[in-house]
Amino acid sequence: MTQYKLLALNVDGTLLRSNGRIQSSTKEAIEYVKDKGIYVTLVTNRHFQSAKKVAKALKLDSYLITHGGAFISENLDHPIFEKRLSEDMTFNLVQVLESYKCNIRLTHERYSIGNRKRIASNLLSKSILNTSDSMFYPVQFVDSLGDTLRDEPVSATKIDVFFSNEVDKEEAQNVIQEAFQDVDVKEAQPNKLEIVQKGLSKEYGLRVLANHLSIPMGETVVIGDSIDDIGMISSSGLGVAMWNAPFEVKQAADWITRSNNHEGVGYMVKEHFRKQQREEFLRKIKIDR
């Protein structure tokens, strides 16, 4: 039986209920698995400070994989890994995107900056009132991102782009993919594109952390619910999909647990890890023999 050493958890749709809260059973399950000597991390598209707030609620002091794998750290000032778009690349991408009717948002571990261009109100709300933002994470909006970046260059971890129509989105996606060979353009939602450094993903971030901790991927357990969780679910020793996950995520998983609103994480963790003993205990048994 595999002795798992690392538990990686997606945040939204997995750890958190639909109302954004953490169930008490989830907190208990995290304590339970920590007591067994399992390293627990969060893998999320949220910015670091938002992820850190969730980690604090779970009493986690571990490295967190944030910005979709672009920023891995225990604290804001000393990351063990960061992979971002260069200042020139960020500026050039913005120059192209500003020719379309879209809302552009540049993310950084310390702040976010976006344009004020008006698109459909419901889409604009999604880009401005993102659930991962909070008052301790400065969010600035300007009339022209291009003009702002000339004076104050930014090396973004990610660029989120919200479009008012499918035609503009597809055209912008094609132009960027042809003109910029060092970036990946991901369709996060029907109306949204995410632009990141080429090769970056949650799976990539998890591999970096596992390597840093000297833990083989075969000894990791991943629980997720999103399309961008598929890579790490597939490459882990035990991949778990939430009941509320899309079909493609469930298809990639070894185990399907309950939904995020019905104690899915707590149920899976208690059910699986109750069979696993601490390594110190197993070593003692071997010595005694």
N, C-alpha and C positions, 0 to 999 in steps of 0.2 A: 504493500500500500504506500502510495506517494506521501511523503511528509511535506506538506505545504508550508512555506515560510513567509509568503507575501500575499496580502489581500488588498486588491485595488478596486476602489469603488467610484463609479460615476456619481455625480451629485444630483442634478436636476432630473427628476423622473425616476431616480433610483433611491438615493438616500432620503430625499425630501418628498413629502406628500405633495399633492397638487396645490395645497394652500401654502407651501413653502416651509412647513414645519417638520421637525424631526420627531418621529414617534419614540416614546420611552423604550419600547422593545428594541428599537434600533440601537439606542445608546447602550442598553444592557448587553446586546449582542457584541458590540464593539469592545466593551470592557471584557466580556467573556473570552473573546478571541485574543485580545492583548495579553490576558493572563496565561494564555497557552504559549506565549512567546512569538506570536505571529506579528510581523511588521504590517501596519495598516497605513495605506496612503489614499489620497483622493486624486482622481484623474478627471479634470474638468475643463470646459471652455471658459469658465469664469476667470476674472483677473485674480491675481494672487491675494490681494487683501480681502476680497469676498470669500475666497476659498479658505483663507486663514480663519475667518469668522466662523465658518461651519466646523472647521477642525477644532477650534477652541470649544465649541459646544459639545463636541465628541471627546474632549480631553486628549486630542492627538497632538504630539509634538514632533511628528515625523516630517520628512520631506514631502512636499505637495507638488503634483504635476498639474500646472495651470496653463491658461492661454492655449488649450488644445495641444499641449506638449512643448510649447515654446519656452516656458520658464519653470524651472524646477528648483525649489529652495525650501529651507526651513524658515527663513526670514527674508525680509524685503531687500536687504543690502548684500547678502552673500549667496547668490545662486550657485548651484553646482553645474547648472547648464542653462544657457539661453541661446535661442536661435531666432533671429529677427531679420526683417527686411532692412537693407541698408538705407541710409538717409537718401541717397540718390535714387534708389529703386522706389522708395516710398513716394518721393516727389514725382517721379516720372509716371508712376501708376495713377497718382491723383490727377495729374495733367490730362491723362486719357479719360479717366472716369468723370471728370467735371464737364465733359462735353455731352454727357447723357443726363437725363432727368432722373436723378437718384440721390439718395441720402448716403453719404460716405462717413464712415467712422474709423478712425485710427486708434488702435488700442496699445497701451503701454502698461507695464506693471504699476506705474505710479499715477497714471491719468489717462483720460480719453479725450480726443478732440474730433469734432465732426463739423460738417457744413450745415447751413440752415435751409438748404434748398427744399421747397415744399413738394411733397409727393402725397399720395392718398393718405388721408388722416390716420387710418388704422395701421398702415405700414410705418408711418412716421412715429406713431406711438411705440411700436415695437422697437424701433431703433433708439429712441430717446429713453423710454421707461423700461430699459432692460432690467430683468429681475436680479441680475448679478451686480448691479450698481448700487452704491450706497453713499451716504453723505461723506464718508471718509475717503472716497475715491473721486477726485475732481473731474468733472465732465464739462468741457468747454465747447461752445458752438460759435463758428465764425462764418462770415459771408463768403469768403474765398479761402479754401484750404491751400490752394497753390500759393497765393500771396503770403499766407501765414508761414508756410514751410520755407519760403525764400529767406525770411527773417529768422525763423526758429525751426531749424531742421529737426525731424523726428525719425528715429529708427523704430518702426512699428513692429510689434510682435504679430499683428494681424490687421487686415483691413476688412471690415464688414461693409457690404454695399447692399442697400435696399432699393429696389426698382419699383416704379409705378406700373410698368407693363412688361409682358413677357418678351416682346420684340426687342426692346432696349437691352434687356438682360442678356438675351442670347447673342445679340450683336457685340455687346461689351465683352462677354465671355470669350467669344471667338477672336476678337481683336487682341485681347490680353494674352491669350494662349499662344497666338502666333508671334506676337511682338516680344514677349518676355519669357525666355526659356528657363529662367531660374526660379519661377514661382509655380505654385499649384493653385488652380482656381476650383473651388469646391462649391457645389450647389447645396447649401445648407437647408434651404426651404424653397418653396416654389417662387418666392419673390426675392430671395436673398442669395448673394454670393459671398464666399469667404476667400480671401487671398492671403496665402502664407508662403514662407520660404519653401522651396521644393523639397519634398521628402518628409515634411513635418506632419506629424499625426499624434494622436493619443498613444497609439501603439509604439511609435518611435520614442516618445517620452518615457513610456513604461519600460522599454528595453534599456534606455539610458540609466534609469533609476535602479533597475534590477541588476545591471552590470556594476553600478556603483556599490551596491550592497552585496555583491558576489552571490546573488541568488539566480539560479537558472530559471528561464521562463517556464520550464516544465514544472517548477515548484511554486508557481503563482496561481492565485484564484482571482478572476475578474468578474465583477457584477456590473452590468450596464443595461441601457434601454434604447440607445440611439444608434442610428446608422453609422455614425463615426466611432462607435464602440466596437464594431464588428471586427476590425483588425486585431485589437488586443484580446477580444473574446476568443477569436480563432487561434491565436498564437500562444495563449496561456495554457497551463497544465489543466485547469478546469475553468471553462467559460460558462458564465451564468447569464441568462437573459431574464428580465422582468416580464411579468405577464402582460404589462401594458406596452411592451416593446413591439415594433413592427415585425411582420412575418420574417423578413430577411435576417433580423437580429436573432430571433428565436431559432431559425434554421442553422445559424452558425454556432449556436450554443450546445454545450453538453448537458445542461440542466436548465429547466425553466421554473422559476420560483413565482411566488404570488406577486401581485401588483404593488406599486409604491404606496398605495392607499390601504393596503391590507397586509402590512408587516412583512413584505417580501424579503428584505435584507435580513431582518431579524430571524425569520423562519429558516432561511437557507443557511445562515451562519451557524445557528444553534444545531440544526439538523445534521450538517456535515461535520463541523469541527468538534462535536461531542465525541467523535470516534478517534480524534487525534490527541495524542499525549504530548506534553512538553518534551523537547529534545533532551533536556537534562535528566528527565525521568527515564527516557529510553536508554540513555548512556549508562545510567546507574544500574539498570537491569542487566545490561551487557557485562558491566564490570562484575556485578554480583555473581553472574554465571561463571 
